[in-house]
Amino acid sequence: MTRPFRFGVVAPVRTDLPTWLARVRRIADSGYSTLLMPDFPLMQPAPGPTLAVAAALTNLRVGTWVYASPLRPAWLTAWEAHSLTQLTGGRFEMGVGTGRPGIDDELRDKGMPAVPPGERLDRIRDTVRALREFDGAGRHTPVAMAVRGPKARALAAEVADTVTFVQRADEPRAEVARLARDFRAVRDVELALAVSVVGDRVAPHMAPPDVDPAAVRAADSLATLPEDPAAAAEEIQRRREEIGFSYFVFGADSADTFAPVVAKLAGQ
C-alpha cells in the first residue's frame, strides 16, 4: 500500500516570540501537517507548553522530534504526552528515542545519572505502556520512534505508529534504504525521513552545525534534498516509490522554500 504524503517542520523557538508565532502561522497556511519540537533542555522553551501554544494558534498537528528517554521518568513523559493529546483534541504525536549523540555528557552536566543503552529502551517501552494506560480505550496517542539498532527496531515494530531511522548526515543512501526495506518486511508502518540539509543549509537541532553539505551530497545521503522545489518534489516521490518513506520532516528555515512542494504532494 502506498501511504499518502505527510510533511512536518521542526521549528524550535530561536527568535523572539512574535517572529516565531508568525512562522508557525505560515507553516500552517502552507499545508504542512505537523509542527515538531526538539528536546533540547535550556536551549529553548520546553516542548510541551510550546506545542500547546502552537496547537491553540493553528489547526496543525504537533509532536516531539523527539523526547530523549534518558532525560525524564517514563511516567512523566507519558503524562505530558497524554495531557497534550487531551489539550489539542487529539492532535499530538509523541516522538521518542534513546537520546542524541552526547546525551551522556548532557546528563552529567545536569547532575543526572548516566542511563545504559538497554535501560533507555526499557524507558521507551515503559513510556508507551504508561501512555496507553493514560489514554485508555477512548484515545490513541500516535507514537513515533527514532531507531537504529536491532533492539530498537524490534521495539518499534511492537509499539510505534511511525518510524524514523537515526542516520549520520553523510551516510550513504543504500544503508538507510536497507534499514527501511528490512523494517517494512516485519511491519508496514509509516516511515519518516528527517531532511536536515537543504542545498547548503543545515537545519538547527536536526544535524550538528559542523556538517559539510557538500560531503552530504557527495555521499548521496537521504538527509539532503536539492533547494529547487521541482527537483525536490521529484526526489521525494522517488523516495516513496523506491524505499517507502511517506512522511518528510524539514527544518523551519526550509519551510517556505518547500511550500510549493507541500502544496503539490500533500494528500497524494
Secondary structure, DSSP 8 states (H G I E B T S, - for coil): -----EEEEE----S-HHHHHHHHHHHHHTT--EEEE---TTTSS-HHHHHHHHHHHSS-EEEES-EEGGGS-HHHHHHHHHHHHHHTTS-EEEEEES--TTHHHHHHHTT-----HHHHHHHHHHHHHHHHHHH-TT----EEEEE-SHHHHHHHHHH-SEEEE---TT--HHHHHHHHHHHHHH---EEEEEE-EETTEE-TTTS-TT--HHHHHHTT-TTEE-SSHHHHHHHHHHHHHHT-EEEEEEEGGGTTTTHHHHHHHTT-
